[in-house]
Amino acid sequence: MKTLPFTLSMLLISIHALTGTAHAQTVWRCESNSYSNQPCASGHALDVADARSPEQLRAGQEVAQADRRLTRQMALDRQAQEHETRQAVGSGMTGFKAAALTAPPEAKIKSQVQPKRPAKKPQVRRASSALPPSNAGT
């Protein structure tokens, strides 16, 4: 029973190793920083070969696979938490009743407006003609 997963994983790894290596393809950098798989005027070929060793490739694939597993697990955890929240909260409208309209909205707005009060006349203060005694002579 334990040999089946091992055999299956070895089969998948070998298939990936056989099909995963891409053939080197020439990439051309053309004018205005555009790239093409065909030669272009005043363009030059770029070396796009993967310079990583097989160990580095394998390590990178393992990291990517671990990231995919973690992403799936985080999505499942989030979905479970959202489900629990929906169960606990319900629709969010518990205890609320629909409000009955007694008057059209325009009538309510007009009735809520306070009438303006007449403006008060400003009080004019006049300066008194009596000046305080000055100490000019002392």
HELIX and SHEET records of a PDB file:
HELIX    1   1 THR A    3  GLY A   20  1                                  18    
HELIX    2   2 GLU A   31  ASN A   33  5                                   3    
HELIX    3   3 PRO A   54  VAL A   89  1                                  36    
HELIX    4   4 PRO A  105  GLN A  112  1                                   8    
SHEET    1   A 3 TYR A  35  SER A  36  0                                        
SHEET    2   A 3 VAL A  27  ARG A  29 -1                                        
SHEET    3   A 3 HIS A  44  LEU A  46 -1                                        
END                                                                             
